[in-house]
Amino acid sequence: MLTEEMKERLKLLLDSGQIENGTYDLVERELHRLIEHDFIDLEHEQAGSFTNHLAIAAERINQGEALESTTSVIEDVIHANPDLYKKSESVLEHCLWKEGAVSTRAENGFITLYLGMFTQQ
């Protein structure tokens, strides 16, 4: 079950036109899946921020506007967490609904960073 903050953040993104219905539906479903499999700690202070970032990243990718460049910090996180990087690829893939939408290393890296925060508790 999503927290009220997570629900509100997703609804605000949808209502403000920052994400489309397809992205909203798939991100909500993916968040439920991540919670069910204990990849997200609902008590973590970054759970709400993760919700926003995942939804905005998925929308960018769905619109063909995925981020392309990473930072050295993100590259370090990717290299230190190959399993989490693979998980982040799967997470984003589950949020894509537009034909031809493909995630990038940069987008996957940011999701890896968040997943890493949840596993470091």
RALINCOR-V530822 format. One record per residue. N is the residue number from 0. RES is the residue in one small letter. SS is DSSP state (2 for helix, 1 for strand, 0 for the rest). BURIAL is + if it has 9 or more other ideal C-beta (glycine too) atoms within 8 Angstrom, else -. Layout:
n=[N;N]
res=[RES;RES]
ss=[SS;SS]
burial=[BURIAL;BURIAL]
//
This chain:
n=[0;1;2;3;4;5;6;7;8;9;10;11;12;13;14;15;16;17;18;19;20;21;22;23;24;25;26;27;28;29;30;31;32;33;34;35;36;37;38;39;40;41;42;43;44;45;46;47;48;49;50;51;52;53;54;55;56;57;58;59;60;61;62;63;64;65;66;67;68;69;70;71;72;73;74;75;76;77;78;79;80;81;82;83;84;85;86;87;88;89;90;91;92;93;94;95;96;97;98;99;100;101;102;103;104;105;106;107;108;109;110;111;112;113;114;115;116;117;118;119;120]
res=[m;l;t;e;e;m;k;e;r;l;k;l;l;l;d;s;g;q;i;e;n;g;t;y;d;l;v;e;r;e;l;h;r;l;i;e;h;d;f;i;d;l;e;h;e;q;a;g;s;f;t;n;h;l;a;i;a;a;e;r;i;n;q;g;e;a;l;e;s;t;t;s;v;i;e;d;v;i;h;a;n;p;d;l;y;k;k;s;e;s;v;l;e;h;c;l;w;k;e;g;a;v;s;t;r;a;e;n;g;f;i;t;l;y;l;g;m;f;t;q;q]
ss=[0;0;0;2;2;2;2;2;2;2;2;2;2;2;2;0;0;0;0;0;2;2;2;2;2;2;2;2;2;2;2;2;2;2;2;2;0;0;0;0;0;0;0;0;0;0;2;2;2;2;2;2;2;2;2;2;2;2;2;2;2;2;0;0;0;0;0;0;0;0;0;2;2;2;2;2;2;2;2;2;0;2;2;2;2;2;2;2;2;2;2;2;2;0;0;0;0;0;0;0;0;0;0;0;2;2;2;2;2;2;2;2;2;2;2;2;2;2;2;0;0]
burial=[-;+;+;-;+;+;+;-;+;+;-;-;+;+;-;-;-;-;+;-;-;+;+;+;-;+;+;+;+;+;+;+;+;+;+;-;-;-;-;+;-;-;-;+;-;+;+;+;-;+;+;+;+;+;+;+;+;+;+;+;+;+;-;-;-;+;+;-;-;-;-;-;-;+;+;-;+;+;-;-;+;-;-;+;+;-;+;+;+;-;+;+;-;+;+;+;-;+;-;-;+;-;+;+;-;+;+;+;+;+;+;+;+;+;+;+;+;+;-;-;-]
//
